[in-house]
Amino acid sequence: MTGPAVALRDVRKRYPGGQDALRGVSFEVLPGQVFVLLGTSGSGKTTALKTINGLVPTDAGSVLALGEDVAAADLIRLRRRIGYVIQEAGLFPHLSVAENVGLVPELLGWDGAKRRERVREMLALVRLDADRFAPLRPAQLSGGERQRVGIARALAADPPLVLMDEPFGALDPLTRRHIQRDFRELQQALGKTVVLVTHDVPEAFRLADRLAVMHDGQVVQEGSPSEVREAPEPGFVKPFLEAAFV
């Protein structure tokens, strides 16, 4: 596609009760890029992410995703072109691993043989043996295994865009590093566009091609990891990074 895969332009959102979650947020994500929204809890990063697939409607500004104005889009059809990964993977507990991974292809009308082949392919991609894991339920998996299944499910219908909300936050540090490494290798091989939310500064710098630091509903600095680390904005970003890298 030409142009950005995602673009937020002066997006504003106020929740009931008067809380301004987004106060004029703007950024663009290029095709094939890993773009990280980094900030503390309550900074607006998850709200910004959810505007991209229409889970949070905006009060002002515009959101473009995969060339479509999200406010005017058929959201069911758009969401089937966007993978979505959340913390603890968000798997359906009553479905097997195979059924979880094959869910969106089933909704898209893929036949059974094609779905089964895709499930095996996706589980292999995230380094899970299909014969062993396909029949299991989420409760039978470790946290790291559930997260891998969540990534496999998000990629199963081959979406050009993947949204990830604190996808590795519930994992122990060693498992988190392993899955981060595998995810980055996978993304580079597949060329997916990724928008990832995290409060973990080292994770953001490890995974991002470009990142936006959010604070109090605004983007306070945007750039490559090296640009942000070498010249952090002094008001919020500099002490935020210093606290993480001590």
BAZA-302207 format. One line per 10 residues: number of its first residue (from 1); their letters; for each residue x, y, z of N, C-alpha, C, O. Coordinates in Angstrom, 2 decimals. Layout:
NUM = a = X/Y/Z/X/Y/Z/X/Y/Z/X/Y/Z | ...
//
This chain:
1 = mtgpavalrd = 0.84/-1.18/0.00/0.00/0.00/0.00/0.89/1.24/0.00/2.02/1.21/0.48 | 0.35/2.33/-0.55/1.06/3.60/-0.50/0.60/4.38/0.72/-0.55/4.25/1.16 | 1.49/5.21/1.26/1.13/5.97/2.44/1.26/5.15/3.70/1.64/3.98/3.65 | 0.92/5.76/4.84/1.07/5.05/6.11/0.06/3.93/6.27/-1.04/3.98/5.72 | 0.45/2.90/7.02/-0.49/1.83/7.36/-1.47/2.28/8.43/-2.61/1.83/8.47 | -1.00/3.17/9.30/-1.83/3.73/10.38/-1.49/5.21/10.50/-0.33/5.60/10.42 | -2.51/6.03/10.70/-2.27/7.45/10.96/-3.31/7.98/11.93/-4.51/7.87/11.68 | -2.86/8.55/13.03/-3.73/9.29/13.95/-3.41/10.77/13.76/-2.25/11.16/13.77 | -4.45/11.58/13.59/-4.27/13.00/13.33/-5.14/13.82/14.28/-6.36/13.89/14.15 | -4.46/14.43/15.25/-5.09/15.30/16.25/-6.28/14.60/16.93/-7.36/15.18/17.05
11 = vrkrypggqd = -6.06/13.37/17.36/-7.14/12.56/17.94/-7.37/12.94/19.39/-6.43/13.09/20.18 | -8.63/13.11/19.71/-9.02/13.47/21.07/-10.10/12.51/21.57/-10.98/12.08/20.82 | -10.01/12.19/22.87/-11.01/11.31/23.48/-11.18/11.69/24.94/-10.22/11.74/25.70 | -12.42/11.95/25.31/-12.75/12.22/26.72/-13.73/11.16/27.19/-14.77/10.95/26.56 | -13.40/10.49/28.28/-14.29/9.48/28.83/-15.34/10.12/29.71/-15.15/11.24/30.19 | -16.47/9.43/29.94/-17.49/9.97/30.84/-16.88/10.31/32.20/-16.06/9.57/32.73 | -17.31/11.45/32.73/-16.72/11.92/33.98/-15.66/12.98/33.77/-15.16/13.57/34.72 | -15.33/13.23/32.49/-14.45/14.34/32.17/-12.99/14.03/32.04/-12.18/14.95/31.90 | -12.60/12.74/32.06/-11.18/12.39/31.93/-10.75/12.49/30.46/-11.31/11.83/29.59 | -9.76/13.33/30.21/-9.22/13.44/28.86/-8.18/12.35/28.66/-7.06/12.45/29.17
21 = alrgvsfevl = -8.54/11.31/27.91/-7.62/10.21/27.68/-6.63/10.53/26.57/-5.46/10.15/26.64 | -7.10/11.23/25.53/-6.24/11.63/24.42/-6.45/13.12/24.16/-7.58/13.60/24.06 | -5.33/13.83/24.06/-5.41/15.28/23.89/-4.58/15.71/22.67/-3.49/16.26/22.79 | -5.14/15.44/21.50/-4.47/15.85/20.28/-3.32/14.95/19.87/-2.23/15.43/19.57 | -3.57/13.64/19.85/-2.51/12.67/19.53/-2.38/12.50/18.02/-3.37/12.30/17.32 | -1.15/12.60/17.55/-0.86/12.40/16.12/0.40/11.55/15.97/1.40/11.79/16.64 | 0.34/10.57/15.09/1.53/9.82/14.68/1.18/9.01/13.44/0.01/8.77/13.15 | 2.21/8.59/12.72/2.04/7.73/11.55/2.91/6.50/11.68/4.01/6.56/12.24 | 2.41/5.38/11.17/3.13/4.11/11.19/3.28/3.65/9.74/2.28/3.49/9.03 | 4.51/3.43/9.31/4.75/3.02/7.94/4.56/1.51/7.78/4.74/0.76/8.74
31 = pgqvfvllgt = 4.21/1.05/6.58/4.08/-0.40/6.36/5.37/-1.14/6.71/6.46/-0.71/6.35 | 5.21/-2.27/7.42/6.35/-3.09/7.80/7.11/-2.62/9.03/8.13/-3.20/9.38 | 6.63/-1.58/9.68/7.32/-0.99/10.82/6.76/-1.52/12.15/5.56/-1.80/12.25 | 7.62/-1.67/13.14/7.17/-1.89/14.52/7.19/-0.54/15.22/8.24/0.04/15.46 | 6.01/-0.06/15.54/5.84/1.25/16.17/5.36/1.01/17.59/4.32/0.38/17.80 | 6.10/1.51/18.57/5.78/1.26/19.97/5.23/2.52/20.63/5.82/3.60/20.51 | 4.10/2.38/21.31/3.55/3.42/22.17/4.01/3.12/23.59/3.61/2.11/24.18 | 4.83/3.99/24.14/5.47/3.77/25.44/4.99/4.82/26.42/4.91/6.00/26.09 | 4.66/4.37/27.63/4.26/5.33/28.66/3.80/4.63/29.91/3.67/3.41/29.94 | 3.57/5.41/30.94/3.09/4.88/32.21/1.61/4.55/32.12/0.95/4.89/31.14
41 = sgsgkttalk = 1.09/3.88/33.15/-0.35/3.61/33.22/-1.11/4.94/33.22/-0.74/5.88/33.91 | -2.18/4.99/32.42/-2.98/6.20/32.35/-2.47/7.24/31.38/-3.01/8.35/31.32 | -1.44/6.91/30.61/-0.87/7.90/29.68/-1.70/8.04/28.40/-1.53/9.01/27.66 | -2.57/7.08/28.13/-3.41/7.14/26.93/-2.99/6.18/25.83/-3.61/6.15/24.77 | -1.94/5.40/26.08/-1.41/4.56/25.01/-2.38/3.46/24.58/-2.53/3.21/23.38 | -3.04/2.80/25.53/-4.00/1.75/25.16/-5.23/2.34/24.49/-5.77/1.75/23.56 | -5.68/3.50/24.95/-6.80/4.17/24.29/-6.43/4.49/22.84/-7.24/4.28/21.94 | -5.22/5.01/22.62/-4.78/5.31/21.25/-4.78/4.05/20.40/-5.22/4.07/19.25 | -4.27/2.96/20.96/-4.24/1.69/20.21/-5.64/1.26/19.82/-5.87/0.82/18.69 | -6.59/1.37/20.74/-7.94/0.89/20.50/-8.72/1.75/19.52/-9.73/1.31/18.97
51 = tinglvptda = -8.26/2.98/19.28/-8.92/3.77/18.23/-8.61/3.21/16.85/-9.36/3.44/15.90 | -7.50/2.46/16.72/-7.07/1.99/15.40/-8.01/0.92/14.86/-8.22/0.85/13.65 | -8.58/0.08/15.74/-9.55/-0.91/15.26/-10.98/-0.58/15.69/-11.86/-1.44/15.66 | -11.18/0.65/16.11/-12.53/1.12/16.40/-13.10/0.65/17.71/-14.30/0.83/17.95 | -12.29/0.06/18.59/-12.81/-0.34/19.90/-13.11/0.86/20.78/-13.95/0.79/21.68 | -12.42/1.97/20.53/-12.69/3.23/21.22/-13.00/4.28/20.15/-12.12/4.62/19.36 | -14.24/4.80/20.11/-14.55/5.86/19.15/-13.93/7.17/19.61/-13.83/7.44/20.80 | -13.51/7.99/18.65/-12.87/9.26/18.98/-13.91/10.38/19.07/-15.00/10.28/18.51 | -13.54/11.43/19.78/-14.39/12.63/19.86/-14.02/13.65/18.79/-14.86/14.44/18.35 | -12.76/13.64/18.38/-12.30/14.58/17.36/-11.05/14.00/16.72/-10.42/13.08/17.24
61 = gsvlalgedv = -10.69/14.57/15.57/-9.53/14.07/14.84/-9.91/12.90/13.96/-11.08/12.53/13.87 | -8.91/12.31/13.31/-9.17/11.20/12.40/-8.18/10.07/12.65/-7.04/10.29/13.06 | -8.65/8.85/12.37/-7.82/7.65/12.46/-7.93/6.91/11.15/-9.03/6.57/10.71 | -6.80/6.64/10.51/-6.75/5.84/9.30/-6.05/4.52/9.61/-5.02/4.50/10.28 | -6.63/3.43/9.13/-6.02/2.11/9.30/-6.15/1.36/7.98/-7.25/1.17/7.46 | -5.01/0.95/7.45/-4.97/0.21/6.18/-5.71/0.96/5.08/-6.41/0.36/4.27 | -5.53/2.28/5.07/-6.11/3.12/4.03/-7.56/3.50/4.24/-8.15/4.16/3.39 | -8.15/3.08/5.35/-9.57/3.38/5.61/-9.72/4.35/6.78/-8.97/4.29/7.75 | -10.70/5.22/6.66/-11.11/6.08/7.77/-11.89/5.20/8.74/-12.98/4.73/8.41 | -11.34/4.98/9.92/-11.95/4.03/10.86/-13.37/4.45/11.24/-14.23/3.60/11.44
71 = aaadlirlrr = -13.62/5.75/11.33/-14.95/6.22/11.73/-16.02/5.85/10.71/-17.20/5.73/11.06 | -15.63/5.68/9.45/-16.60/5.37/8.40/-16.52/3.92/7.93/-17.28/3.51/7.06 | -15.61/3.15/8.49/-15.35/1.80/7.99/-16.38/0.79/8.49/-17.02/1.01/9.52 | -16.52/-0.31/7.77/-17.22/-1.49/8.25/-16.26/-2.16/9.25/-15.31/-2.83/8.85 | -16.53/-1.97/10.56/-15.56/-2.38/11.57/-15.38/-3.90/11.63/-14.27/-4.37/11.91 | -16.42/-4.65/11.38/-16.27/-6.11/11.40/-15.30/-6.54/10.31/-14.41/-7.35/10.55 | -15.48/-6.00/9.12/-14.60/-6.35/8.01/-13.18/-5.84/8.27/-12.21/-6.55/8.00 | -13.04/-4.62/8.78/-11.72/-4.05/9.05/-10.98/-4.87/10.10/-9.79/-5.16/9.94 | -11.68/-5.25/11.17/-11.02/-5.98/12.26/-10.53/-7.36/11.81/-9.58/-7.89/12.39 | -11.15/-7.92/10.80/-10.68/-9.22/10.30/-9.40/-9.08/9.49/-8.78/-10.08/9.13
81 = rigyviqeag = -9.00/-7.85/9.21/-7.72/-7.58/8.54/-6.66/-7.10/9.55/-5.54/-6.76/9.17 | -7.03/-7.07/10.82/-6.12/-6.58/11.86/-5.97/-7.65/12.93/-6.96/-8.04/13.56 | -4.75/-8.14/13.15/-4.51/-9.05/14.26/-4.47/-8.28/15.57/-4.09/-7.11/15.60 | -4.87/-8.95/16.66/-4.95/-8.26/17.96/-4.45/-9.20/19.03/-4.98/-10.30/19.20 | -3.42/-8.77/19.76/-2.82/-9.57/20.83/-2.85/-8.75/22.10/-2.41/-7.60/22.11 | -3.36/-9.33/23.19/-3.40/-8.62/24.46/-2.66/-9.44/25.52/-2.30/-10.60/25.31 | -2.45/-8.79/26.67/-1.76/-9.46/27.77/-2.53/-10.73/28.16/-3.76/-10.74/28.18 | -1.78/-11.78/28.47/-2.37/-13.10/28.78/-3.08/-13.72/27.58/-3.81/-14.70/27.71 | -2.85/-13.12/26.39/-3.27/-13.67/25.10/-4.78/-13.57/24.83/-5.17/-13.54/23.67 | -5.64/-13.51/25.87/-7.07/-13.37/25.64/-7.69/-14.55/24.92/-8.63/-14.37/24.14
91 = lfphlsvaen = -7.18/-15.75/25.17/-7.71/-16.93/24.48/-9.08/-17.31/25.04/-9.38/-17.05/26.20 | -9.89/-17.92/24.19/-11.20/-18.40/24.64/-10.99/-19.71/25.40/-10.52/-20.68/24.81 | -11.33/-19.75/26.70/-10.98/-20.91/27.52/-11.71/-22.19/27.14/-11.21/-23.28/27.40 | -12.88/-22.06/26.51/-13.67/-23.25/26.17/-13.28/-23.83/24.82/-13.79/-24.88/24.42 | -12.36/-23.16/24.10/-11.91/-23.65/22.81/-10.52/-24.25/22.93/-9.72/-23.82/23.76 | -10.23/-25.23/22.09/-8.89/-25.80/22.05/-7.92/-24.79/21.43/-8.34/-23.77/20.88 | -6.64/-25.09/21.52/-5.63/-24.25/20.86/-5.93/-24.17/19.36/-5.89/-23.08/18.79 | -6.21/-25.30/18.74/-6.49/-25.30/17.30/-7.71/-24.45/16.98/-7.71/-23.71/15.99 | -8.75/-24.53/17.80/-9.95/-23.74/17.56/-9.70/-22.26/17.77/-10.24/-21.43/17.04 | -8.89/-21.91/18.76/-8.53/-20.51/18.98/-7.77/-19.96/17.78/-8.09/-18.88/17.28
101 = vglvpellgw = -6.76/-20.69/17.33/-5.92/-20.20/16.23/-6.72/-20.13/14.93/-6.52/-19.22/14.12 | -7.62/-21.07/14.73/-8.39/-21.12/13.50/-9.66/-20.30/13.49/-10.43/-20.37/12.53 | -9.90/-19.52/14.54/-11.18/-18.84/14.67/-11.42/-17.81/13.57/-12.46/-17.84/12.91 | -10.47/-16.91/13.35/-10.69/-15.87/12.33/-10.73/-16.48/10.93/-11.60/-16.09/10.15 | -9.85/-17.42/10.57/-10.03/-18.07/9.27/-11.40/-18.72/9.10/-11.97/-18.70/8.01 | -11.95/-19.28/10.19/-13.30/-19.86/10.11/-14.33/-18.77/9.84/-15.23/-18.95/9.02 | -14.19/-17.62/10.54/-15.12/-16.51/10.31/-15.01/-15.98/8.89/-15.98/-15.45/8.34 | -13.84/-16.11/8.30/-13.63/-15.65/6.92/-14.06/-16.68/5.89/-13.97/-16.43/4.69 | -14.53/-17.85/6.35/-15.08/-18.84/5.44/-14.08/-19.84/4.88/-14.37/-20.52/3.90 | -12.89/-19.93/5.50/-11.92/-20.93/5.02/-12.48/-22.33/5.27/-13.13/-22.56/6.29
111 = dgakrrervr = -12.21/-23.26/4.34/-12.70/-24.62/4.56/-11.85/-25.34/5.61/-10.77/-24.88/5.97 | -12.37/-26.46/6.10/-11.75/-27.16/7.22/-10.32/-27.58/6.97/-9.46/-27.42/7.84 | -10.04/-28.12/5.78/-8.69/-28.58/5.47/-7.70/-27.43/5.45/-6.59/-27.54/5.95 | -8.12/-26.31/4.85/-7.24/-25.14/4.80/-7.00/-24.58/6.19/-5.88/-24.16/6.50 | -8.03/-24.58/7.05/-7.86/-24.09/8.42/-6.90/-24.98/9.20/-6.01/-24.48/9.90 | -7.07/-26.29/9.07/-6.19/-27.21/9.81/-4.73/-27.05/9.38/-3.82/-27.07/10.21 | -4.53/-26.88/8.09/-3.17/-26.67/7.58/-2.60/-25.36/8.13/-1.42/-25.29/8.49 | -3.44/-24.32/8.18/-2.98/-23.02/8.67/-2.66/-23.07/10.16/-1.68/-22.47/10.60 | -3.47/-23.79/10.93/-3.20/-23.94/12.36/-1.84/-24.59/12.59/-1.05/-24.12/13.41 | -1.57/-25.65/11.86/-0.27/-26.32/12.01/0.88/-25.38/11.62/1.91/-25.34/12.29
121 = emlalvrlda = 0.68/-24.65/10.55/1.70/-23.72/10.07/1.97/-22.62/11.11/3.12/-22.27/11.37 | 0.89/-22.08/11.70/1.05/-20.99/12.66/1.68/-21.48/13.97/2.50/-20.78/14.56 | 1.29/-22.66/14.42/1.90/-23.19/15.64/3.38/-23.47/15.42/4.20/-23.22/16.31 | 3.73/-23.98/14.26/5.15/-24.20/13.96/5.90/-22.88/13.94/7.05/-22.80/14.38 | 5.25/-21.83/13.44/5.88/-20.52/13.33/6.24/-19.96/14.71/7.25/-19.29/14.86 | 5.39/-20.25/15.72/5.68/-19.76/17.08/6.32/-20.86/17.95/6.33/-20.76/19.17 | 6.84/-21.88/17.28/7.64/-22.92/17.93/6.83/-23.75/18.94/7.29/-24.03/20.05 | 5.62/-24.13/18.53/4.81/-25.05/19.31/4.47/-26.25/18.42/4.05/-26.08/17.28 | 4.66/-27.46/18.94/4.38/-28.67/18.18/2.87/-28.87/18.06/2.17/-28.99/19.06 | 2.38/-28.89/16.83/0.93/-28.96/16.61/0.32/-30.24/17.16/-0.77/-30.20/17.73
131 = drfaplrpaq = 0.99/-31.37/16.99/0.43/-32.64/17.48/0.22/-32.60/18.98/-0.75/-33.16/19.50 | 1.11/-31.94/19.68/1.00/-31.87/21.13/0.04/-30.77/21.58/-0.77/-31.00/22.49 | 0.11/-29.60/20.97/-0.59/-28.43/21.53/-1.97/-28.19/20.94/-2.82/-27.62/21.62 | -2.23/-28.61/19.70/-3.50/-28.28/19.05/-4.73/-28.71/19.86/-5.68/-27.93/19.93 | -4.75/-29.91/20.48/-5.96/-30.31/21.20/-6.10/-29.74/22.61/-7.14/-29.91/23.24 | -5.07/-29.08/23.12/-5.10/-28.61/24.50/-6.00/-27.38/24.66/-6.26/-26.66/23.70 | -6.47/-27.18/25.90/-7.20/-25.97/26.25/-6.23/-24.95/26.86/-5.18/-25.34/27.37 | -6.56/-23.66/26.82/-5.65/-22.64/27.36/-5.21/-22.90/28.81/-4.08/-22.58/29.17 | -6.09/-23.46/29.64/-5.74/-23.70/31.03/-4.63/-24.73/31.19/-3.99/-24.81/32.24 | -4.38/-25.51/30.16/-3.34/-26.54/30.20/-1.97/-26.00/29.75/-0.99/-26.75/29.71
141 = lsggerqrvg = -1.91/-24.72/29.41/-0.68/-24.13/28.88/-0.01/-23.25/29.93/-0.65/-22.75/30.85 | 1.29/-23.08/29.77/2.02/-22.10/30.58/1.72/-20.70/30.05/1.14/-20.54/28.97 | 2.13/-19.69/30.81/1.93/-18.32/30.36/2.62/-18.04/29.03/2.04/-17.40/28.16 | 3.84/-18.51/28.88/4.56/-18.30/27.63/3.92/-19.02/26.47/3.89/-18.49/25.36 | 3.40/-20.22/26.71/2.72/-20.97/25.65/1.43/-20.27/25.24/1.11/-20.19/24.05 | 0.68/-19.76/26.21/-0.55/-19.02/25.88/-0.23/-17.79/25.03/-0.95/-17.48/24.09 | 0.87/-17.11/25.38/1.22/-15.91/24.62/1.60/-16.27/23.19/1.26/-15.54/22.26 | 2.30/-17.38/23.02/2.64/-17.83/21.66/1.39/-18.18/20.86/1.29/-17.87/19.68 | 0.44/-18.83/21.52/-0.82/-19.15/20.84/-1.56/-17.87/20.46/-2.14/-17.77/19.38 | -1.52/-16.88/21.35/-2.16/-15.60/21.04/-1.55/-14.95/19.82/-2.28/-14.38/19.00
151 = iaralaadpp = -0.25/-15.01/19.68/0.42/-14.46/18.50/0.04/-15.26/17.26/-0.23/-14.69/16.20 | 0.03/-16.60/17.39/-0.37/-17.45/16.26/-1.79/-17.12/15.82/-2.07/-17.05/14.62 | -2.70/-16.93/16.76/-4.08/-16.59/16.41/-4.15/-15.25/15.69/-4.89/-15.11/14.71 | -3.38/-14.27/16.16/-3.40/-12.94/15.55/-2.90/-12.97/14.11/-3.30/-12.14/13.29 | -2.00/-13.91/13.81/-1.40/-13.97/12.48/-2.10/-14.96/11.55/-1.76/-15.03/10.36 | -3.06/-15.71/12.06/-3.60/-16.86/11.32/-4.23/-16.48/9.99/-4.08/-17.20/9.01 | -4.93/-15.36/9.94/-5.59/-14.95/8.70/-4.70/-14.04/7.85/-5.17/-13.39/6.92 | -3.41/-14.00/8.18/-2.41/-13.23/7.44/-2.77/-11.74/7.36/-2.78/-11.18/6.27 | -3.07/-11.10/8.51/-3.43/-9.68/8.48/-2.20/-8.82/8.21/-1.11/-9.15/8.67 | -2.37/-7.73/7.47/-1.23/-6.85/7.23/-0.84/-6.02/8.44/0.28/-5.51/8.52
161 = lvlmdepfga = -1.76/-5.87/9.41/-1.55/-5.03/10.58/-1.84/-5.82/11.84/-2.84/-6.53/11.92 | -0.94/-5.71/12.85/-1.12/-6.39/14.13/-1.01/-5.37/15.25/-0.04/-4.61/15.32 | -2.01/-5.35/16.13/-2.01/-4.49/17.32/-1.70/-5.36/18.53/-2.26/-6.45/18.68 | -0.82/-4.87/19.40/-0.39/-5.65/20.57/-0.44/-4.76/21.81/0.24/-3.74/21.87 | -1.25/-5.16/22.79/-1.43/-4.36/24.01/-0.77/-5.07/25.19/-1.32/-6.04/25.72 | 0.38/-4.58/25.62/1.15/-5.17/26.72/1.24/-6.69/26.55/0.92/-7.43/27.48 | 1.66/-7.18/25.38/1.53/-8.61/25.10/2.42/-9.51/25.94/2.12/-10.69/26.11 | 3.52/-8.97/26.48/4.46/-9.82/27.20/4.54/-9.47/28.69/5.39/-10.00/29.41 | 3.67/-8.58/29.15/3.81/-8.02/30.49/3.60/-9.01/31.63/4.14/-8.81/32.72 | 2.83/-10.08/31.40/2.53/-11.01/32.48/3.53/-12.15/32.59/3.38/-13.04/33.43
171 = ldpltrrhiq = 4.56/-12.13/31.76/5.51/-13.24/31.72/6.72/-12.96/32.61/7.06/-11.81/32.88 | 7.35/-14.04/33.05/8.58/-13.87/33.82/9.67/-13.33/32.89/9.58/-13.50/31.68 | 10.71/-12.68/33.45/11.69/-11.98/32.61/12.38/-12.87/31.57/12.60/-12.42/30.44 | 12.72/-14.09/31.92/13.42/-14.95/30.96/12.51/-15.35/29.80/12.91/-15.27/28.64 | 11.28/-15.77/30.13/10.32/-16.12/29.08/10.02/-14.92/28.21/9.91/-15.03/26.99 | 9.88/-13.75/28.85/9.58/-12.53/28.10/10.67/-12.23/27.07/10.37/-11.91/25.93 | 11.94/-12.35/27.48/13.03/-12.07/26.55/13.03/-13.06/25.38/13.25/-12.67/24.24 | 12.77/-14.33/25.67/12.74/-15.34/24.61/11.64/-15.04/23.60/11.86/-15.11/22.39 | 10.44/-14.70/24.10/9.32/-14.46/23.20/9.50/-13.15/22.46/9.12/-13.04/21.29 | 10.08/-12.14/23.11/10.38/-10.89/22.41/11.32/-11.14/21.23/11.11/-10.62/20.13
181 = rdfrelqqal = 12.35/-11.94/21.47/13.32/-12.25/20.41/12.64/-13.00/19.28/12.82/-12.68/18.10 | 11.85/-14.01/19.64/11.18/-14.80/18.60/10.18/-13.94/17.83/10.04/-14.08/16.62 | 9.47/-13.05/18.55/8.50/-12.19/17.88/9.19/-11.25/16.89/8.70/-11.06/15.78 | 10.31/-10.67/17.29/11.01/-9.73/16.40/11.52/-10.45/15.16/11.45/-9.92/14.05 | 12.04/-11.65/15.34/12.50/-12.42/14.18/11.32/-12.76/13.26/11.44/-12.70/12.04 | 10.19/-13.11/13.87/8.99/-13.44/13.11/8.48/-12.23/12.34/8.14/-12.34/11.16 | 8.44/-11.09/12.99/7.96/-9.87/12.34/8.85/-9.50/11.17/8.36/-9.12/10.11 | 10.15/-9.60/11.35/11.07/-9.26/10.27/10.92/-10.21/9.09/11.03/-9.80/7.93 | 10.66/-11.49/9.38/10.48/-12.46/8.31/9.18/-12.24/7.54/9.14/-12.40/6.32 | 8.11/-11.85/8.26/6.80/-11.71/7.64/6.53/-10.30/7.13/5.67/-10.11/6.27
191 = gktvvlvthd = 7.25/-9.31/7.64/7.06/-7.93/7.20/5.76/-7.30/7.65/5.25/-6.40/6.99 | 5.21/-7.76/8.77/3.96/-7.20/9.26/4.18/-5.80/9.84/5.25/-5.48/10.36 | 3.14/-4.97/9.73/3.11/-3.70/10.44/2.58/-3.97/11.84/1.55/-4.63/12.00 | 3.28/-3.47/12.86/2.91/-3.74/14.25/2.84/-2.43/15.02/3.74/-1.60/14.94 | 1.76/-2.25/15.78/1.67/-1.18/16.77/1.58/-1.86/18.12/0.64/-2.61/18.39 | 2.55/-1.60/18.98/2.67/-2.30/20.25/2.67/-1.31/21.41/3.39/-0.32/21.38 | 1.87/-1.59/22.41/1.79/-0.77/23.63/2.58/-1.43/24.74/2.45/-2.64/24.97 | 3.39/-0.66/25.44/4.09/-1.18/26.62/4.45/-0.04/27.57/4.59/1.11/27.16 | 4.59/-0.39/28.85/5.15/0.55/29.83/6.60/0.19/30.14/7.26/0.88/30.92 | 7.08/-0.89/29.53/8.42/-1.42/29.81/9.43/-0.76/28.86/9.45/-1.04/27.67
201 = vpeafrladr = 10.27/0.12/29.42/11.19/0.89/28.59/12.20/0.01/27.85/12.35/0.17/26.64 | 12.90/-0.92/28.52/13.82/-1.78/27.77/13.13/-2.57/26.65/13.69/-2.74/25.57 | 11.91/-3.05/26.91/11.17/-3.76/25.88/10.91/-2.87/24.68/11.09/-3.29/23.53 | 10.50/-1.63/24.93/10.22/-0.70/23.84/11.46/-0.47/22.99/11.39/-0.49/21.76 | 12.59/-0.26/23.64/13.81/0.02/22.90/14.34/-1.23/22.19/15.03/-1.12/21.18 | 14.01/-2.39/22.71/14.45/-3.64/22.10/13.65/-3.95/20.84/14.20/-4.50/19.88 | 12.37/-3.61/20.82/11.48/-4.05/19.75/11.19/-3.00/18.69/10.89/-3.35/17.55 | 11.27/-1.73/19.03/10.75/-0.68/18.16/11.68/-0.34/17.01/12.91/-0.31/17.16 | 11.08/-0.10/15.85/11.76/0.65/14.80/11.61/2.15/15.08/12.52/2.95/14.84 | 10.45/2.49/15.59/10.14/3.87/15.95/9.21/3.84/17.15/8.41/2.91/17.28
211 = lavmhdgqvv = 9.30/4.84/18.02/8.44/4.83/19.20/7.93/6.23/19.50/8.54/7.24/19.14 | 6.78/6.26/20.17/6.19/7.50/20.65/6.02/7.37/22.16/5.36/6.45/22.63 | 6.60/8.29/22.90/6.44/8.31/24.35/5.21/9.14/24.67/5.10/10.30/24.26 | 4.27/8.54/25.43/3.03/9.23/25.77/3.00/9.59/27.25/3.50/8.85/28.10 | 2.40/10.73/27.54/2.25/11.19/28.93/1.03/12.10/28.98/0.92/13.05/28.20 | 0.13/11.80/29.90/-1.05/12.65/30.13/-1.83/12.88/28.84/-2.26/14.00/28.54 | -2.02/11.80/28.06/-2.86/11.88/26.88/-2.24/12.51/25.67/-2.94/12.81/24.69 | -0.92/12.73/25.70/-0.25/13.36/24.58/1.02/12.60/24.21/1.61/11.91/25.04 | 1.43/12.73/22.96/2.75/12.26/22.54/3.75/13.36/22.89/3.69/14.45/22.33 | 4.66/13.06/23.80/5.62/14.08/24.22/6.96/13.95/23.51/7.75/14.89/23.51
221 = qegspsevre = 7.22/12.80/22.88/8.41/12.65/22.05/8.22/11.46/21.13/7.66/10.44/21.52 | 8.69/11.61/19.90/8.62/10.53/18.93/9.96/10.45/18.19/10.57/11.48/17.90 | 10.40/9.24/17.89/11.63/9.08/17.13/12.07/7.64/17.13/11.37/6.77/17.66 | 13.22/7.38/16.55/13.82/6.05/16.63/14.31/5.82/18.05/14.50/6.79/18.79 | 14.52/4.56/18.46/15.04/4.32/19.81/16.34/5.08/20.08/16.52/5.62/21.17 | 17.24/5.13/19.10/18.51/5.83/19.34/18.29/7.33/19.47/18.94/7.98/20.29 | 17.37/7.90/18.67/17.10/9.34/18.76/16.52/9.70/20.13/16.93/10.70/20.73 | 15.59/8.91/20.60/14.96/9.22/21.89/15.94/9.01/23.04/15.99/9.82/23.97 | 16.72/7.96/22.96/17.65/7.69/24.06/18.79/8.72/24.11/19.24/9.09/25.19 | 19.24/9.17/22.95/20.37/10.10/22.91/19.96/11.54/23.22/20.77/12.32/23.71
231 = apepgfvkpf = 18.69/11.90/22.95/18.25/13.26/23.20/16.83/13.26/23.76/15.91/13.75/23.10 | 16.63/12.71/24.98/15.28/12.63/25.54/14.73/14.00/25.90/15.45/14.88/26.37 | 13.44/14.17/25.66/12.75/15.39/26.07/12.91/15.56/27.58/12.66/14.61/28.32 | 13.32/16.75/28.05/13.72/16.89/29.46/12.58/16.87/30.48/12.80/16.50/31.63 | 11.36/17.26/30.07/10.31/17.40/31.07/9.82/16.09/31.66/9.73/15.95/32.88 | 9.51/15.11/30.80/9.03/13.81/31.28/9.93/12.67/30.83/10.26/11.79/31.62 | 10.34/12.68/29.57/11.00/11.52/28.99/12.34/11.23/29.66/12.63/10.08/29.97 | 13.13/12.24/29.88/14.47/12.04/30.44/14.40/11.34/31.80/15.07/10.32/31.98 | 13.63/11.85/32.77/13.57/11.11/34.05/12.90/9.75/33.94/13.24/8.84/34.69 | 11.95/9.60/33.02/11.28/8.31/32.79/12.31/7.27/32.32/12.33/6.14/32.82
241 = leaafv = 13.14/7.64/31.38/14.16/6.72/30.88/15.24/6.48/31.93/15.69/5.35/32.10 | 15.65/7.50/32.62/16.68/7.36/33.64/16.24/6.38/34.72/17.04/5.57/35.18 | 14.97/6.43/35.12/14.48/5.52/36.15/14.50/4.09/35.66/14.70/3.16/36.45 | 14.28/3.89/34.35/14.24/2.53/33.81/15.62/1.95/33.59/15.81/0.74/33.72 | 16.58/2.79/33.26/17.91/2.28/32.92/18.90/2.39/34.03/20.09/2.16/33.82 | 18.46/2.74/35.25/19.38/2.78/36.40/19.90/1.39/36.68/20.69/1.20/37.61
//
